Amino acid sequence: MKGSLADLAARTAGELAAAVKSRLGRVQNRTRPIDGYFTGAGLSPPLPTRP
């Protein structure tokens, strides 16, 4: 996320907010990076929940 925003040339706070929202949407449903974060922190990844 941080790397994808590093080269962004947002001119306004609104443009920056839209870019962040877009990038968060891309990773929202990806479980592998989230599981990797928990594992790297020495924690067990959360169990999937049913809606």
N, CA, C, O and CB atoms as a CASP TS submission, in Angstrom:
PFRMAT TS
TARGET T0000
AUTHOR 0000-0000-0000
METHOD Language model
MODEL 1
PARENT N/A
ATOM      1  N   MET     1       0.820  -1.170   0.000  1.00  0.00           N
ATOM      2  CA  MET     1       0.000   0.000   0.000  1.00  0.00           C
ATOM      3  C   MET     1       0.877   1.252   0.000  1.00  0.00           C
ATOM      4  O   MET     1       0.700   2.149  -0.823  1.00  0.00           O
ATOM      5  CB  MET     1      -0.940  -0.012   1.196  1.00  0.00           C
ATOM      6  N   LYS     2       1.811   1.294   0.923  1.00  0.00           N
ATOM      7  CA  LYS     2       2.658   2.472   1.024  1.00  0.00           C
ATOM      8  C   LYS     2       3.489   2.660  -0.243  1.00  0.00           C
ATOM      9  O   LYS     2       3.669   3.782  -0.716  1.00  0.00           O
ATOM     10  CB  LYS     2       3.572   2.364   2.245  1.00  0.00           C
ATOM     11  N   GLY     3       3.991   1.558  -0.785  1.00  0.00           N
ATOM     12  CA  GLY     3       4.793   1.632  -1.998  1.00  0.00           C
ATOM     13  C   GLY     3       3.999   2.113  -3.192  1.00  0.00           C
ATOM     14  O   GLY     3       4.523   2.833  -4.042  1.00  0.00           O
ATOM     15  N   SER     4       2.727   1.719  -3.263  1.00  0.00           N
ATOM     16  CA  SER     4       1.920   2.130  -4.406  1.00  0.00           C
ATOM     17  C   SER     4       1.536   3.596  -4.327  1.00  0.00           C
ATOM     18  O   SER     4       1.184   4.194  -5.344  1.00  0.00           O
ATOM     19  CB  SER     4       0.674   1.277  -4.501  1.00  0.00           C
ATOM     20  N   LEU     5       1.594   4.181  -3.153  1.00  0.00           N
ATOM     21  CA  LEU     5       1.264   5.600  -2.997  1.00  0.00           C
ATOM     22  C   LEU     5       2.505   6.498  -3.061  1.00  0.00           C
ATOM     23  O   LEU     5       2.384   7.719  -3.150  1.00  0.00           O
ATOM     24  CB  LEU     5       0.540   5.819  -1.673  1.00  0.00           C
ATOM     25  N   ALA     6       3.686   5.899  -3.017  1.00  0.00           N
ATOM     26  CA  ALA     6       4.917   6.681  -2.952  1.00  0.00           C
ATOM     27  C   ALA     6       5.100   7.593  -4.158  1.00  0.00           C
ATOM     28  O   ALA     6       5.559   8.725  -4.005  1.00  0.00           O
ATOM     29  CB  ALA     6       6.101   5.759  -2.834  1.00  0.00           C
ATOM     30  N   ASP     7       4.756   7.130  -5.341  1.00  0.00           N
ATOM     31  CA  ASP     7       4.957   7.921  -6.549  1.00  0.00           C
ATOM     32  C   ASP     7       3.704   8.670  -6.991  1.00  0.00           C
ATOM     33  O   ASP     7       3.673   9.252  -8.076  1.00  0.00           O
ATOM     34  CB  ASP     7       5.424   7.030  -7.662  1.00  0.00           C
ATOM     35  N   LEU     8       2.683   8.656  -6.159  1.00  0.00           N
ATOM     36  CA  LEU     8       1.431   9.329  -6.497  1.00  0.00           C
ATOM     37  C   LEU     8       1.604  10.843  -6.392  1.00  0.00           C
ATOM     38  O   LEU     8       2.178  11.345  -5.426  1.00  0.00           O
ATOM     39  CB  LEU     8       0.287   8.850  -5.572  1.00  0.00           C
ATOM     40  N   ALA     9       1.113  11.547  -7.375  1.00  0.00           N
ATOM     41  CA  ALA     9       1.190  13.005  -7.378  1.00  0.00           C
ATOM     42  C   ALA     9      -0.197  13.596  -7.150  1.00  0.00           C
ATOM     43  O   ALA     9      -0.749  14.264  -8.025  1.00  0.00           O
ATOM     44  CB  ALA     9       1.788  13.522  -8.709  1.00  0.00           C
ATOM     45  N   ALA    10      -0.753  13.343  -5.967  1.00  0.00           N
ATOM     46  CA  ALA    10      -2.077  13.880  -5.644  1.00  0.00           C
ATOM     47  C   ALA    10      -1.954  15.381  -5.399  1.00  0.00           C
ATOM     48  O   ALA    10      -1.050  15.835  -4.698  1.00  0.00           O
ATOM     49  CB  ALA    10      -2.690  13.161  -4.395  1.00  0.00           C
ATOM     50  N   ARG    11      -2.855  16.126  -5.974  1.00  0.00           N
ATOM     51  CA  ARG    11      -2.816  17.583  -5.830  1.00  0.00           C
ATOM     52  C   ARG    11      -3.695  18.073  -4.694  1.00  0.00           C
ATOM     53  O   ARG    11      -3.492  19.170  -4.175  1.00  0.00           O
ATOM     54  CB  ARG    11      -3.242  18.244  -7.118  1.00  0.00           C
ATOM     55  N   THR    12      -4.666  17.269  -4.310  1.00  0.00           N
ATOM     56  CA  THR    12      -5.574  17.672  -3.240  1.00  0.00           C
ATOM     57  C   THR    12      -5.745  16.521  -2.258  1.00  0.00           C
ATOM     58  O   THR    12      -5.403  15.375  -2.548  1.00  0.00           O
ATOM     59  CB  THR    12      -6.945  18.110  -3.812  1.00  0.00           C
ATOM     60  N   ALA    13      -6.278  16.850  -1.101  1.00  0.00           N
ATOM     61  CA  ALA    13      -6.554  15.822  -0.108  1.00  0.00           C
ATOM     62  C   ALA    13      -7.605  14.854  -0.641  1.00  0.00           C
ATOM     63  O   ALA    13      -7.559  13.663  -0.333  1.00  0.00           O
ATOM     64  CB  ALA    13      -7.022  16.455   1.219  1.00  0.00           C
ATOM     65  N   GLY    14      -8.539  15.343  -1.426  1.00  0.00           N
ATOM     66  CA  GLY    14      -9.563  14.491  -2.005  1.00  0.00           C
ATOM     67  C   GLY    14      -8.987  13.464  -2.959  1.00  0.00           C
ATOM     68  O   GLY    14      -9.408  12.307  -2.952  1.00  0.00           O
ATOM     69  N   GLU    15      -8.026  13.874  -3.784  1.00  0.00           N
ATOM     70  CA  GLU    15      -7.368  12.938  -4.703  1.00  0.00           C
ATOM     71  C   GLU    15      -6.600  11.879  -3.925  1.00  0.00           C
ATOM     72  O   GLU    15      -6.614  10.703  -4.289  1.00  0.00           O
ATOM     73  CB  GLU    15      -6.417  13.690  -5.658  1.00  0.00           C
ATOM     74  N   LEU    16      -5.935  12.291  -2.860  1.00  0.00           N
ATOM     75  CA  LEU    16      -5.188  11.343  -2.035  1.00  0.00           C
ATOM     76  C   LEU    16      -6.149  10.359  -1.364  1.00  0.00           C
ATOM     77  O   LEU    16      -5.888   9.156  -1.340  1.00  0.00           O
ATOM     78  CB  LEU    16      -4.348  12.090  -0.970  1.00  0.00           C
ATOM     79  N   ALA    17      -7.245  10.862  -0.826  1.00  0.00           N
ATOM     80  CA  ALA    17      -8.228   9.998  -0.180  1.00  0.00           C
ATOM     81  C   ALA    17      -8.813   8.998  -1.173  1.00  0.00           C
ATOM     82  O   ALA    17      -9.006   7.831  -0.831  1.00  0.00           O
ATOM     83  CB  ALA    17      -9.348  10.837   0.446  1.00  0.00           C
ATOM     84  N   ALA    18      -9.094   9.436  -2.390  1.00  0.00           N
ATOM     85  CA  ALA    18      -9.643   8.536  -3.412  1.00  0.00           C
ATOM     86  C   ALA    18      -8.629   7.452  -3.768  1.00  0.00           C
ATOM     87  O   ALA    18      -9.004   6.295  -3.954  1.00  0.00           O
ATOM     88  CB  ALA    18     -10.045   9.327  -4.677  1.00  0.00           C
ATOM     89  N   ALA    19      -7.352   7.814  -3.864  1.00  0.00           N
ATOM     90  CA  ALA    19      -6.316   6.833  -4.192  1.00  0.00           C
ATOM     91  C   ALA    19      -6.163   5.804  -3.070  1.00  0.00           C
ATOM     92  O   ALA    19      -6.035   4.608  -3.331  1.00  0.00           O
ATOM     93  CB  ALA    19      -4.972   7.539  -4.450  1.00  0.00           C
ATOM     94  N   VAL    20      -6.177   6.270  -1.837  1.00  0.00           N
ATOM     95  CA  VAL    20      -6.058   5.354  -0.699  1.00  0.00           C
ATOM     96  C   VAL    20      -7.264   4.420  -0.662  1.00  0.00           C
ATOM     97  O   VAL    20      -7.109   3.216  -0.458  1.00  0.00           O
ATOM     98  CB  VAL    20      -5.939   6.142   0.636  1.00  0.00           C
ATOM     99  N   LYS    21      -8.458   4.962  -0.857  1.00  0.00           N
ATOM    100  CA  LYS    21      -9.673   4.149  -0.845  1.00  0.00           C
ATOM    101  C   LYS    21      -9.623   3.080  -1.941  1.00  0.00           C
ATOM    102  O   LYS    21     -10.006   1.931  -1.719  1.00  0.00           O
ATOM    103  CB  LYS    21     -10.918   5.040  -1.026  1.00  0.00           C
ATOM    104  N   SER    22      -9.149   3.471  -3.118  1.00  0.00           N
ATOM    105  CA  SER    22      -9.041   2.537  -4.233  1.00  0.00           C
ATOM    106  C   SER    22      -8.079   1.401  -3.910  1.00  0.00           C
ATOM    107  O   SER    22      -8.379   0.233  -4.158  1.00  0.00           O
ATOM    108  CB  SER    22      -8.585   3.266  -5.493  1.00  0.00           C
ATOM    109  N   ARG    23      -6.937   1.746  -3.361  1.00  0.00           N
ATOM    110  CA  ARG    23      -5.945   0.724  -3.054  1.00  0.00           C
ATOM    111  C   ARG    23      -6.385  -0.172  -1.904  1.00  0.00           C
ATOM    112  O   ARG    23      -6.096  -1.368  -1.913  1.00  0.00           O
ATOM    113  CB  ARG    23      -4.617   1.372  -2.722  1.00  0.00           C
ATOM    114  N   LEU    24      -7.074   0.379  -0.922  1.00  0.00           N
ATOM    115  CA  LEU    24      -7.599  -0.442   0.162  1.00  0.00           C
ATOM    116  C   LEU    24      -8.637  -1.432  -0.360  1.00  0.00           C
ATOM    117  O   LEU    24      -8.709  -2.572   0.100  1.00  0.00           O
ATOM    118  CB  LEU    24      -8.212   0.443   1.253  1.00  0.00           C
ATOM    119  N   GLY    25      -9.434  -0.988  -1.318  1.00  0.00           N
ATOM    120  CA  GLY    25     -10.423  -1.875  -1.917  1.00  0.00           C
ATOM    121  C   GLY    25      -9.788  -3.055  -2.617  1.00  0.00           C
ATOM    122  O   GLY    25     -10.352  -4.149  -2.642  1.00  0.00           O
ATOM    123  N   ARG    26      -8.610  -2.836  -3.189  1.00  0.00           N
ATOM    124  CA  ARG    26      -7.913  -3.921  -3.896  1.00  0.00           C
ATOM    125  C   ARG    26      -7.442  -5.013  -2.944  1.00  0.00           C
ATOM    126  O   ARG    26      -7.444  -6.189  -3.308  1.00  0.00           O
ATOM    127  CB  ARG    26      -6.721  -3.366  -4.667  1.00  0.00           C
ATOM    128  N   VAL    27      -7.039  -4.647  -1.739  1.00  0.00           N
ATOM    129  CA  VAL    27      -6.493  -5.629  -0.812  1.00  0.00           C
ATOM    130  C   VAL    27      -7.498  -6.113   0.220  1.00  0.00           C
ATOM    131  O   VAL    27      -7.186  -7.009   1.004  1.00  0.00           O
ATOM    132  CB  VAL    27      -5.311  -5.054  -0.114  1.00  0.00           C
ATOM    133  N   GLN    28      -8.673  -5.554   0.238  1.00  0.00           N
ATOM    134  CA  GLN    28      -9.654  -5.860   1.265  1.00  0.00           C
ATOM    135  C   GLN    28     -10.003  -7.341   1.341  1.00  0.00           C
ATOM    136  O   GLN    28     -10.130  -7.880   2.440  1.00  0.00           O
ATOM    137  CB  GLN    28     -10.896  -5.067   1.022  1.00  0.00           C
ATOM    138  N   ASN    29     -10.158  -7.999   0.226  1.00  0.00           N
ATOM    139  CA  ASN    29     -10.585  -9.388   0.221  1.00  0.00           C
ATOM    140  C   ASN    29      -9.454 -10.383   0.028  1.00  0.00           C
ATOM    141  O   ASN    29      -9.705 -11.571  -0.171  1.00  0.00           O
ATOM    142  CB  ASN    29     -11.592  -9.588  -0.841  1.00  0.00           C
ATOM    143  N   ARG    30      -8.241  -9.927   0.084  1.00  0.00           N
ATOM    144  CA  ARG    30      -7.092 -10.826  -0.057  1.00  0.00           C
ATOM    145  C   ARG    30      -6.662 -11.290   1.329  1.00  0.00           C
ATOM    146  O   ARG    30      -6.277 -10.477   2.170  1.00  0.00           O
ATOM    147  CB  ARG    30      -5.907 -10.123  -0.802  1.00  0.00           C
ATOM    148  N   THR    31      -6.726 -12.580   1.562  1.00  0.00           N
ATOM    149  CA  THR    31      -6.392 -13.083   2.892  1.00  0.00           C
ATOM    150  C   THR    31      -4.906 -13.385   3.069  1.00  0.00           C
ATOM    151  O   THR    31      -4.406 -13.326   4.192  1.00  0.00           O
ATOM    152  CB  THR    31      -7.187 -14.323   3.174  1.00  0.00           C
ATOM    153  N   ARG    32      -4.202 -13.700   2.018  1.00  0.00           N
ATOM    154  CA  ARG    32      -2.791 -14.077   2.179  1.00  0.00           C
ATOM    155  C   ARG    32      -1.936 -12.968   2.783  1.00  0.00           C
ATOM    156  O   ARG    32      -1.172 -13.255   3.704  1.00  0.00           O
ATOM    157  CB  ARG    32      -2.215 -14.474   0.844  1.00  0.00           C
ATOM    158  N   PRO    33      -2.016 -11.713   2.322  1.00  0.00           N
ATOM    159  CA  PRO    33      -1.206 -10.681   2.974  1.00  0.00           C
ATOM    160  C   PRO    33      -1.584 -10.497   4.446  1.00  0.00           C
ATOM    161  O   PRO    33      -0.719 -10.233   5.281  1.00  0.00           O
ATOM    162  CB  PRO    33      -1.355  -9.356   2.234  1.00  0.00           C
ATOM    163  N   ILE    34      -2.868 -10.634   4.763  1.00  0.00           N
ATOM    164  CA  ILE    34      -3.309 -10.477   6.143  1.00  0.00           C
ATOM    165  C   ILE    34      -2.781 -11.630   6.989  1.00  0.00           C
ATOM    166  O   ILE    34      -2.284 -11.416   8.096  1.00  0.00           O
ATOM    167  CB  ILE    34      -4.850 -10.407   6.222  1.00  0.00           C
ATOM    168  N   ASP    35      -2.887 -12.854   6.469  1.00  0.00           N
ATOM    169  CA  ASP    35      -2.359 -14.008   7.197  1.00  0.00           C
ATOM    170  C   ASP    35      -0.851 -13.869   7.402  1.00  0.00           C
ATOM    171  O   ASP    35      -0.339 -14.199   8.472  1.00  0.00           O
ATOM    172  CB  ASP    35      -2.677 -15.315   6.442  1.00  0.00           C
ATOM    173  N   GLY    36      -0.144 -13.384   6.391  1.00  0.00           N
ATOM    174  CA  GLY    36       1.292 -13.178   6.498  1.00  0.00           C
ATOM    175  C   GLY    36       1.651 -12.158   7.562  1.00  0.00           C
ATOM    176  O   GLY    36       2.655 -12.307   8.258  1.00  0.00           O
ATOM    177  N   TYR    37       0.836 -11.125   7.687  1.00  0.00           N
ATOM    178  CA  TYR    37       1.069 -10.114   8.718  1.00  0.00           C
ATOM    179  C   TYR    37       0.968 -10.746  10.105  1.00  0.00           C
ATOM    180  O   TYR    37       1.839 -10.550  10.953  1.00  0.00           O
ATOM    181  CB  TYR    37       0.059  -8.950   8.580  1.00  0.00           C
ATOM    182  N   PHE    38      -0.106 -11.508  10.323  1.00  0.00           N
ATOM    183  CA  PHE    38      -0.281 -12.141  11.624  1.00  0.00           C
ATOM    184  C   PHE    38       0.852 -13.118  11.912  1.00  0.00           C
ATOM    185  O   PHE    38       1.395 -13.127  13.017  1.00  0.00           O
ATOM    186  CB  PHE    38      -1.626 -12.861  11.689  1.00  0.00           C
ATOM    187  N   THR    39       1.212 -13.934  10.935  1.00  0.00           N
ATOM    188  CA  THR    39       2.277 -14.914  11.112  1.00  0.00           C
ATOM    189  C   THR    39       3.603 -14.216  11.411  1.00  0.00           C
ATOM    190  O   THR    39       4.351 -14.649  12.288  1.00  0.00           O
ATOM    191  CB  THR    39       2.407 -15.799   9.861  1.00  0.00           C
ATOM    192  N   GLY    40       3.894 -13.140  10.686  1.00  0.00           N
ATOM    193  CA  GLY    40       5.125 -12.385  10.907  1.00  0.00           C
ATOM    194  C   GLY    40       5.184 -11.741  12.281  1.00  0.00           C
ATOM    195  O   GLY    40       6.264 -11.511  12.824  1.00  0.00           O
ATOM    196  N   ALA    41       4.021 -11.452  12.836  1.00  0.00           N
ATOM    197  CA  ALA    41       3.962 -10.851  14.164  1.00  0.00           C
ATOM    198  C   ALA    41       3.935 -11.912  15.265  1.00  0.00           C
ATOM    199  O   ALA    41       3.831 -11.584  16.447  1.00  0.00           O
ATOM    200  CB  ALA    41       2.736  -9.952  14.278  1.00  0.00           C
ATOM    201  N   GLY    42       4.031 -13.201  14.869  1.00  0.00           N
ATOM    202  CA  GLY    42       4.029 -14.276  15.840  1.00  0.00           C
ATOM    203  C   GLY    42       2.645 -14.651  16.343  1.00  0.00           C
ATOM    204  O   GLY    42       2.513 -15.267  17.400  1.00  0.00           O
ATOM    205  N   LEU    43       1.617 -14.286  15.595  1.00  0.00           N
ATOM    206  CA  LEU    43       0.237 -14.576  15.974  1.00  0.00           C
ATOM    207  C   LEU    43      -0.372 -15.587  15.019  1.00  0.00           C
ATOM    208  O   LEU    43       0.130 -15.780  13.912  1.00  0.00           O
ATOM    209  CB  LEU    43      -0.603 -13.292  15.996  1.00  0.00           C
ATOM    210  N   SER    44      -1.432 -16.223  15.434  1.00  0.00           N
ATOM    211  CA  SER    44      -2.166 -17.120  14.551  1.00  0.00           C
ATOM    212  C   SER    44      -3.131 -16.307  13.705  1.00  0.00           C
ATOM    213  O   SER    44      -3.801 -15.414  14.225  1.00  0.00           O
ATOM    214  CB  SER    44      -2.922 -18.204  15.358  1.00  0.00           C
ATOM    215  N   PRO    45      -3.215 -16.597  12.410  1.00  0.00           N
ATOM    216  CA  PRO    45      -4.180 -15.878  11.569  1.00  0.00           C
ATOM    217  C   PRO    45      -5.593 -16.133  12.077  1.00  0.00           C
ATOM    218  O   PRO    45      -5.872 -17.204  12.615  1.00  0.00           O
ATOM    219  CB  PRO    45      -4.052 -16.311  10.082  1.00  0.00           C
ATOM    220  N   PRO    46      -6.489 -15.159  11.913  1.00  0.00           N
ATOM    221  CA  PRO    46      -7.861 -15.354  12.371  1.00  0.00           C
ATOM    222  C   PRO    46      -8.560 -16.437  11.547  1.00  0.00           C
ATOM    223  O   PRO    46      -8.270 -16.624  10.365  1.00  0.00           O
ATOM    224  CB  PRO    46      -8.645 -14.034  12.292  1.00  0.00           C
ATOM    225  N   LEU    47      -9.468 -17.130  12.182  1.00  0.00           N
ATOM    226  CA  LEU    47     -10.247 -18.152  11.497  1.00  0.00           C
ATOM    227  C   LEU    47     -11.305 -17.478  10.636  1.00  0.00           C
ATOM    228  O   LEU    47     -11.857 -16.449  11.026  1.00  0.00           O
ATOM    229  CB  LEU    47     -10.898 -19.128  12.510  1.00  0.00           C
ATOM    230  N   PRO    48     -11.594 -18.048   9.467  1.00  0.00           N
ATOM    231  CA  PRO    48     -12.637 -17.463   8.615  1.00  0.00           C
ATOM    232  C   PRO    48     -13.988 -17.498   9.328  1.00  0.00           C
ATOM    233  O   PRO    48     -14.292 -18.434  10.068  1.00  0.00           O
ATOM    234  CB  PRO    48     -12.725 -18.217   7.263  1.00  0.00           C
ATOM    235  N   THR    49     -14.781 -16.476   9.094  1.00  0.00           N
ATOM    236  CA  THR    49     -16.121 -16.429   9.682  1.00  0.00           C
ATOM    237  C   THR    49     -17.150 -16.488   8.573  1.00  0.00           C
ATOM    238  O   THR    49     -16.896 -16.075   7.442  1.00  0.00           O
ATOM    239  CB  THR    49     -16.315 -15.151  10.540  1.00  0.00           C
ATOM    240  N   ARG    50     -18.291 -16.998   8.910  1.00  0.00           N
ATOM    241  CA  ARG    50     -19.397 -17.056   7.939  1.00  0.00           C
ATOM    242  C   ARG    50     -20.289 -15.850   8.155  1.00  0.00           C
ATOM    243  O   ARG    50     -20.551 -15.451   9.290  1.00  0.00           O
ATOM    244  CB  ARG    50     -20.218 -18.384   8.077  1.00  0.00           C
ATOM    245  N   PRO    51     -20.753 -15.274   7.058  1.00  0.00           N
ATOM    246  CA  PRO    51     -21.648 -14.113   7.211  1.00  0.00           C
ATOM    247  C   PRO    51     -23.006 -14.483   7.763  1.00  0.00           C
ATOM    248  O   PRO    51     -23.857 -13.613   7.944  1.00  0.00           O
ATOM    249  CB  PRO    51     -21.830 -13.420   5.887  1.00  0.00           C
TER
END
